[in-house]
Every structure is written in C-alpha cells, then in structure tokens.
C-alpha cells in the first residue's frame, strides 16, 4: 500500500485511466507521490478505513505487514485481493512454509517449536539451525520487554 512497489501499483492504473487512492500509516510514503489521493492513518483507524473504502471499488496491498484485522475490516466494506486468509498465511512462517511445500515449492527444512523439549530434540536432529519467531511482524511484540516467545520455528543451515 505504501512503499516503492505500492507506488507502481498506484501509478500503473492511472496510466490506464483509473483513479487510485493509497492508504498508508506513513507520511510521504513513495506511493503517496504516485496516486490521486492519499489517506495517512493508523491501520487500526476504522473511521479512516471507512473513508478509504468510500473512495474505492476494490483494494489490494503490497506487503504482508498490514494487520490481518485491517484487511478483515476493509473486506467487510469492499473486495480486497488477496484476501485476509492469504495475508494470515504469509504472516505466519509455519503456515506459509507448510502451504508452499503442499503445492510443491521447496523451502528450507523447518520444525515447529512449542517447548524447550521440541527445541532440544530438533537441535539434535538438525545440528545447525536458526531460531525464528513464527510471526513475521513483531515490532509491537519486541517493544514489550516482558514479552515471551510463545512459538518459534527452526530454519536448517546446510553445509
């Protein structure tokens, strides 16, 4: 919705005679310079999202760091492509890798870690690994110093 790819998404339809509106949480985002109109507000601002929906026929987004609740709310007002379920899958590493593997797209081997025992077992199996949280957008999570990692997965490093 608001980065360089968002600028292209906003500009290309204008060349075809369409009007575009960008919803972003950042002032002066690249996409805001390539659109007919920009709404700058927090992704949880339902009043701003309603205003946005009133100006559009259909919505899309350019990256997966938009809250799923934002897409769900907007979907109740206008068609959004891809939908909230796709967004949820792309935000969750385990769901994403499981889906990709199910359609024949190979990813790095991984294991879901729910406990210390899972971690110890999988470190023995894989020898070398990278431990990552299962959810990609953790900005708010990491701002809370008392937060604990609830779920994680391991990416395997091959020699």
C-alpha positions in Angstrom: 0.0 0.0 0.0 2.8 2.5 0.7 6.3 1.5 -0.5 8.0 1.5 -3.8 6.0 -1.4 -5.1 3.0 0.5 -3.8 4.0 3.4 -6.0 4.0 1.2 -9.0 0.6 -0.3 -8.0 -0.8 3.2 -7.7 0.8 4.7 -10.8 0.1 2.0 -13.4 -3.7 2.1 -13.2 -3.6 5.9 -13.6 -1.9 5.3 -16.9 -4.9 3.1 -17.8 -7.4 5.9 -16.8 -8.3 4.8 -13.3 -8.1 6.9 -10.1 -6.1 5.4 -7.2 -6.1 6.0 -3.5 -3.4 5.0 -1.2 -3.9 4.1 2.5 -0.7 4.3 4.5 0.5 4.8 8.0 3.5 6.8 6.9 3.7 10.4 5.8 5.4 10.9 2.4 5.5 7.2 1.5 6.7 6.6 -2.0 3.2 5.5 -3.1 1.7 8.8 -1.9 3.6 10.6 -4.7 2.2 8.3 -7.4 -1.5 8.4 -6.6 -4.5 10.6 -7.0 -5.2 10.7 -3.2 -3.5 9.5 0.0 -5.0 8.8 3.4 -2.5 8.7 6.2 -3.8 6.9 9.3 -3.1 4.0 11.6 -4.1 0.7 10.2 -6.5 0.2 13.1 -8.3 3.5 12.5 -11.7 2.2 11.3 -13.0 5.7 10.6 -10.1 6.3 8.2 -10.5 2.9 6.7 -14.2 3.6 6.1 -13.3 6.8 4.4 -10.8 4.9 2.2 -13.5 2.3 1.4 -15.9 5.0 0.3 -13.3 6.2 -2.2 -12.5 2.9 -3.9 -14.1 0.0 -5.7 -11.5 -2.7 -4.8 -8.4 -2.8 -2.7 -5.1 -4.6 -2.7 -1.9 -4.4 -0.6 1.8 -4.6 -1.4 3.3 -6.2 1.6 2.4 -8.7 4.4 3.0 -6.4 7.4 -0.5 -5.0 7.4 -2.6 -6.3 10.3 -5.0 -9.0 9.3 -7.8 -7.2 11.3 -7.3 -4.3 8.9 -7.9 -6.4 5.8 -10.8 -8.2 7.5 -12.5 -4.9 8.3 -11.9 -3.5 4.9 -13.1 -6.7 3.3 -16.5 -6.2 5.1 -16.8 -3.0 3.0 -15.1 -3.7 -0.3 -13.4 -6.6 -2.1 -9.8 -7.0 -1.1 -7.3 -9.1 -3.1 -5.5 -11.1 -1.8 -7.9 -11.8 1.0 -7.3 -11.9 4.7 -6.7 -15.6 4.8 -3.8 -15.3 2.3 -2.4 -12.4 4.4 -2.6 -14.5 7.5 -0.7 -17.4 5.8 2.0 -15.1 4.6 2.5 -13.5 8.0 2.9 -16.9 9.8 6.1 -18.6 8.8 4.9 -22.1 9.7 1.7 -21.8 7.8 3.5 -20.2 4.9 6.2 -22.9 4.6 3.6 -25.6 5.1 1.4 -24.2 2.3 4.4 -23.7 -0.1 5.6 -27.3 0.5 2.0 -28.5 -0.1 2.0 -27.0 -3.6 5.4 -28.3 -4.5 7.5 -25.2 -3.6 10.5 -26.4 -1.6 11.5 -24.3 1.4 14.3 -24.8 3.9 13.6 -27.7 6.2 11.9 -26.5 9.4 10.4 -27.6 12.6 7.8 -26.1 14.8 9.0 -25.5 18.3 6.4 -25.3 21.1 8.5 -26.3 24.1 12.1 -26.5 25.3 11.9 -30.2 24.7 11.0 -29.6 21.0 13.9 -27.2 20.7 16.4 -29.7 22.2 15.1 -32.6 20.1 15.3 -30.6 16.8 18.7 -29.2 17.6 19.9 -32.8 17.9 18.3 -33.7 14.6 19.4 -30.6 12.6 22.7 -29.8 14.3 22.8 -26.2 13.0 19.7 -24.0 12.9 18.4 -20.5 13.0 15.6 -20.0 15.6 12.9 -17.5 14.4 9.6 -16.5 15.8 6.7 -17.9 13.8 5.1 -14.4 13.2 7.0 -12.0 10.9 5.8 -8.6 12.1 6.9 -8.4 15.7 7.5 -4.7 16.1 4.9 -4.3 18.8 5.9 -7.7 20.3 9.5 -6.6 20.7 8.6 -3.2 22.2 7.3 -5.1 25.2 10.4 -6.1 27.3 8.3 -8.6 29.3 7.0 -10.4 26.2 7.9 -14.0 25.9 8.3 -16.0 22.7 5.4 -18.4 22.6 6.1 -20.2 19.3 9.1 -20.5 17.0 10.4 -22.5 14.2 13.9 -23.6 13.1 15.4 -23.0 9.7 18.0 -25.5 8.8 21.5 -24.5 7.7 23.2 -26.9 5.3 26.9 -27.0 4.8 
